[in-house]
Amino acid sequence: MEKLDLKKKWKHLYQPPATAITAVDVPPLTYLMVDGEGDPNTSKAFEQAIEALYSLSYTPKFSLKKSLQPMK
């Protein structure tokens, strides 16, 4: 399976020019996120949210990765 490198594919999003202000069009993406406020270093809610994100994303990511590997 070919590895998808989004930093290469969308270089203009990940490495915009440092010499000028640039407007970019970001394509629609699917992602998980948490929304909140406060200091992430001391917030119990932030810690719990990150744990939940990890739990939600870990299993599907590696299940998909395993299913896309060629059979030996």
C-alpha positions as CSV (number, residue, x, y, z in Angstrom):
1,M,0.0,0.0,0.0
2,E,1.3,3.4,-0.9
3,K,1.8,5.8,2.0
4,L,-0.2,9.0,1.9
5,D,1.9,12.0,2.9
6,L,-0.4,14.9,3.5
7,K,2.4,17.3,4.2
8,K,3.7,16.7,0.7
9,K,0.3,16.6,-0.9
10,W,-0.8,19.8,0.7
11,K,2.6,21.5,1.2
12,H,1.0,25.0,0.7
13,L,-1.1,24.3,3.9
14,Y,1.6,22.9,6.1
15,Q,4.4,25.2,5.0
16,P,3.1,28.6,3.8
17,P,5.6,31.2,2.7
18,A,7.3,32.9,5.7
19,T,7.8,36.1,3.8
20,A,4.1,37.1,3.1
21,I,0.6,36.7,4.4
22,T,-1.1,34.2,2.3
23,A,-4.8,33.1,2.0
24,V,-5.2,29.4,1.4
25,D,-8.2,27.2,0.5
26,V,-8.4,24.2,2.9
27,P,-10.3,21.3,1.4
28,P,-13.1,19.7,3.5
29,L,-11.6,17.2,5.9
30,T,-12.9,14.7,8.4
31,Y,-11.4,14.9,11.8
32,L,-12.0,14.5,15.6
33,M,-11.5,17.4,17.9
34,V,-12.2,18.7,21.3
35,D,-13.4,22.2,22.1
36,G,-12.8,24.0,25.3
37,E,-11.0,26.7,27.2
38,G,-8.5,27.1,30.0
39,D,-5.0,25.9,30.6
40,P,-4.4,22.4,29.0
41,N,-1.5,21.8,31.4
42,T,-3.8,21.9,34.5
43,S,-7.3,21.2,33.2
44,K,-8.7,17.8,34.2
45,A,-11.4,18.2,31.5
46,F,-8.7,18.6,28.8
47,E,-6.9,15.5,30.0
48,Q,-10.2,13.5,29.9
49,A,-11.0,14.9,26.4
50,I,-7.6,13.8,25.1
51,E,-8.0,10.4,26.6
52,A,-11.4,10.1,24.9
53,L,-10.0,11.2,21.5
54,Y,-7.2,8.7,21.8
55,S,-9.7,5.9,22.6
56,L,-12.0,6.9,19.7
57,S,-9.2,7.1,17.1
58,Y,-6.8,4.4,18.0
59,T,-8.9,1.3,17.2
60,P,-10.3,2.5,13.8
61,K,-6.9,3.8,12.7
62,F,-5.0,0.5,13.3
63,S,-7.9,-1.6,12.1
64,L,-7.9,0.3,8.8
65,K,-4.2,0.1,8.6
66,K,-4.2,-3.7,9.1
67,S,-7.0,-4.2,6.6
68,L,-5.2,-2.3,3.9
69,Q,-1.9,-4.3,4.2
70,P,-1.4,-6.8,1.5
71,M,-2.0,-10.4,2.4
72,K,1.1,-12.6,2.6
